[in-house]
Amino acid sequence: MRRGPLILAVTLTATGLALGPVQAAEPERAFGFDAWSTEIREKGLNPDDVVYPFDVSPAMVEWAETAVEGGGSIGEIQRLVRVQDAMFKDGAFDFSYDSYQTLTAQEAFDAQKGNCISFTALFVSLTRSVGVPTRLMSVEGTPQVRREGDLVVINRHVVAAFESGSDVAIFDFNLTSEEELIGRRVLDDVEASAMFHNNLGGMALRDGQPSTALRHFQITTALWADWPVGWVNFGVTLSHLGEDEDALGAYSRALLVDPGNSSALINMAYVYLKFGREDEARIARLAAAKTTENPFALVAMADSEMIRGNISEAAHYLKRAKRLYRRESAVFNGMARLAERSGKTRRAARYRRKAEKLRSAEPMIDADQSQEIR
């Protein structure tokens, strides 16, 4: 059977801004470098080996204080807005967007570039410099999904958050997002570091450096053992290194935290198929099919059913994929394969033309949010 793409998950954000109140999250733990360092050591790691996203320099403090000066005794939300306005004011803050640079706040400030998670961390660091205890917040929404070679990358969303009384003020640097933010989780600084290492690992894996990626994902899972994304990406990297048995163990850890995690189940099915364990692979795929909205995974499951001769099952997966992603060329290529197997050559040719038209119009999607690799 043809192997499908593995699924990688990463967390990033895009540029833009919105402010709005949402229900407050529960208080989190580590905040600030000293508390962060203590917890890093308690987890058995050396702080020198771990990225602290919110580092700050005297130049950054001076910039932030200048941004809010002249406002008298203004409140915390007003200070946040002033820093935000200064960062977006024409010519006042020359920041170049670079989707392949996941940088700490100080690195981004010094280089005047970075991706969106870098920009959000920079906003957090600058606002902390003027006395506002902002944090990163992960949010659930419709993730961006795209194919990169033998990987499928899922980008999820991160925002800056400030807890004020019973509400949380959200600063969302994503101009194109109009979705309601759901599944909110305010991150402590250790979890934020885990997210940074997850992104760095995802970039290393896509750059063909699995050994480097593995180290980042080892740090990710050590810092945030209850985050299934880290375990999924750890497993994908192990598979790339030929350590498939250990990869199964990593996917199992993800499922312990999130029993219905479709990324873990789909990747697990690929390993089972590699070992010739078709019954277990089929069970994993069926379990994943109940929850996945990943078009590439649905097409891969349809291909699997076609090979087994289950045309109706294949059609079911492809119909679902088309309903969710009507502009994805891979979906129509899958439908063309199904039509060919059913002897409907004209329909297959029509789907091929549609796929080619969509493929030529597909925009490049930057990979700089929270990422999951399959």
N, C-alpha and C positions, 0 to 999 in steps of 0.2 A: 504494500500500500504506500502511496506517495505521502511523504511526511509533510505536515502543515507547518505554518510559521509558529515559533515560540512567541509568547506574549510578555512584553516588558512594560512595567508601570513606572511612571515618573511624575513628580509633582512640581508644577511651575505655574506662572501666571503671565498674562500679557499686559501691555501698557494701557492705561486709561484711568478713570477715577470715578468713584461714586461713594456717597456717604449715606448711611441709613441705619436706623436702630433695629436690632433683632433681639430675640430673647437671650438673656445672659447665659453664658456657659458656666459650668462648675469651676471653682478655682483650681488652678494648676499648680505645679510644684516649682521647679528651679526657675529662678528669674535673676538675671545678672551674672557676671562672669564668676564671682566668688562661689555662689551657690551652684552654678553649672560645674565648675572645676571639682567641687566636693563630690557631686553626684557622679561625675565621670570616673573619678578614682574609686568610688564605691562599686562601680560596675566593672572594675578590674582593668580599666584602660588608663593610659597616660594622656592627660589633657593636651600635651604637645603633639600627639598623633591624631587628634580629633579637631575638626573644623568648628570654630565658634563663629556663627554667622554675623553676630552683632558687635564685632570689634569696633572701636572708635578711637580717633586720633584727636589731638588738640585742634587741628585745622577743621575737623568736622564739627567739634563743639562750637568753635568760633562761628562757623557758617550758620549753624542752627540758631545760635543766640542772635545773630544778626537778622535772621529771617523773622524772628518773633519780637524784636525790639521795637519800642515805640508804641506798644499796645497797652502800656500800663499794667494793671493787675488783671490780665485776661485769664479766662478759664482754660481748662485742659483741651476741650474741643476746639476753642478758638486758636490755641497754639498748634494743634494738629492741622487745622485748615491753613494757617499761615505758612507752616513748613511745606505743606502740599502745594500751595500757590507759588511759593518760591521755587520749588522743584520744576514746576510746569511753566513758569514765566519765561517768555521768549528771551533767549540770550543770557538769562541769569544763571542757568544751570545747564551746561552743555553736556548732555548725557547721550551717548551713542548706543543704540540698542544692538546687542550681539547675542543671538540665540544660543551660541555655543559656549558662552562664558557664564558658568555658575560661580560667582564670586562672592566673597564675604562683603559686608558693608564697607569696610575700609578699603578693600581692594577695588570695589566698584567706584568708590568716591575718588580714589587716587587715579584710576585708569579712565574715569569718566565714561565707562561703558559696562555692559553686562546684560544678562537676560532678565526676564521679569521677576524671577524669584530673587535675583540679586538686587533689583530695584526696590522690591518690597522690603527686603532685609535692610537696605539702606534707609528707607523711610522709617522703619522701626527704630534703627539705631539713632538717627538724627532726632526723632521725637523723644526718645528716651533721654537724649542729651539736654533737653529743655524741660525735663521733669515729668514727662507723660509716659506711664508704664505700658506701652503698646507691646503687642506680641504678634506672632504669625498665627493664622487660623486656617485650617484646612476645611474645605467645604465640598459638598457633593452636588453634582449637577450632571449634565450630559457630557461625558468626557470626549476629547478629540481622539480619534483612532486613525492610525495610518500604518501602512506597510513599509518596512525598510529591509529589503533583502529577505533573510529568513527570520526576521523579527517583526512582530506587530507591536507598535508603541502606543500606549494609552496615556494621554496627558490629562492630568486632573488639576484642580484649581486651588490656589492659595491666595489669601488676602491679608491685609494688616487689620488688627482688631484692638480696640480699647474698651475695656469693661468700665462702665459708668453706672453705678447703682445697679438697678435691675436690668439694664440694657447693655448691649455691646454695640459700639459704633464701628461700622465696617468701612474701610478704605480699600476699594476694589480697583486695582490697576488693570482693568480689562475693558477697553472701550467697546468691544463687540458683544459683551455678555449682557443680556437682559433677563437671564433666568433668575428665578427665585433661588436664593442660597439655602440649601437644606443640608442636613447631616453635619452641622457645624461642630468643630472641635478646636478650642483654643489650645495651642501647643505650648508646652513649657520649652525652655531653651535647650534641653537635652533632646527632646523630640524634634525640634527645629534642626539640630545638628544631624540627627538621623536622616531627616529629609534631604539635607544638603549632600550627605554622603551617598544617599540613594541616587540623586541626580548625577553626581560625579561618576558613580559606578555605571549608570546607564550610558553616559557619554563614552566611558572607556570601552564598554562592551561593543557599542556601535562603531567605535574606532578600531576594533579588532585587537583590543588589549584585555582579554578575559582575566589574566592574572591580576592586573591592576583593579579591574572591576570587582573581582572576588574579595579583595582586601576592603574595598569600600562597602560592599554588602555585608561583610563580616562585622564591620563597625556599625552599620545600620541596624542589624539584628541584635547586636549586643546592647545598643542604646535604647532600642524600642522593640522589645521582644514580642509585644502584642500587636504589632503592625503587620498584617498579612502581606502587604505590598513588598516589604523588605525580604520576606521569606520566599515569595514567588521569584523575585529578581535574583536572589541568591541561588535558587534552584536552576534558573535559566542559565546562569553563568557556569554552574557546575556541569550542566549538560554540554555546554560549549567546550568544557575542558575534558569531556569524556567520562565524567564521574556521575553516571546516571543513577546508580543506587543511592548515592548521597543526595542527588537532586530529588529523588522520590521522598527522602526524609525531609528535605526543606519544604516541599509542597505539602507534606503531611502536617508540618508545623503551621503552615498557613491555614490549613483546614481546621486545625485545633482552635484557632482564634476565630475563624470565619468559616463555618462548615459548608456554606454554599458558594464559596469563592470560585467563580467560573474560571478565572485565570489559572489557579492552581489545578483545577480539575482537568482543563484542556491540556495543559502542559504535562500533567501526570499521564494522560491518555497517550500522548506521543511517546513517552518513555516506555509505557507498557507495550505499545506496538513495536518499538525497537527490540524489545525482549521477546516478541512473539506471543505476548499474553493478551490475545484479542478479546476474550470475554471481559477481563478487567478494564481494558481500554474502552470497550463499548459502554460499560456501566459508568465510567468516569465521564464519557462524552454525553450520555443521556442525562446525568446529573447536572452537567454544565449547561446543557441546552435549556434547562428550566429557568435559568437566570441570566444567561449572557445576552448582551445586546451588541456584541462585537461583530461587525459584518464579516470580517475575515474568518473568525472562528465558525460562524454559521455556514459560510461557503465551504470551509474545510470539512465540516461535519456532513454537508450535503455531498461532497465528493466521496467521502468515506461510504456513505450509504449507496451511492451510485455503483461503486466498485463491488459492493456486496449484493447489488441487484435490487435494493430497496428503493425503487423509483419514487413511490409516494412519500416516503420519509424524506428523501432528498428534496422533493418539491416543497414539502412543509418548511424545511429550513430556509430554502431560497425565497419563499414567499415572505417569510418573517424578515429576512435580511432586506428584501426590497421595500417592505413596509417601513422599516426603520431608516434605511439609507438608500433613497431613490436616486442619489447623485453619485453613487460609488461604482466605478467601472468594474471592480472585481465581482460585484454581485451579478452584473449582466453577463460577464464572461462565464460565471457559474451556471447561469440560466441557459447560455448557449451550449455548454457541455451537456446539460440535462436534455435539451432539445435534440442534440445529436444522438444521444443514447436512445432517445425515443423515436428516432427516424424522421424527425421534423427538421429537415435541412434548411428550408426557407426561413423558418422561425429562428433557427440557430444563427443563420447569416444576419438576420435583422438584429438579434441581440449583440452579435459581434460588432456590428456597425455602431450600435448605441454605446457599447463599452468603449470603443475607440474614440467616439465623440466626447464622452465624459472624461476619458483619460487625458485627452489633449487640452481639456479645459480645467483640469484639476489644479488648484493653487498649491503653492508650497506652504506647508504648515510648519512653523517653528517649533522646535522641541525644547521647551524651557520651563515646563511646569512640573508637577509631581508625576513621575512616570512609572508605568508598569509595563514590563516586557513580557511578551508571551512568545 
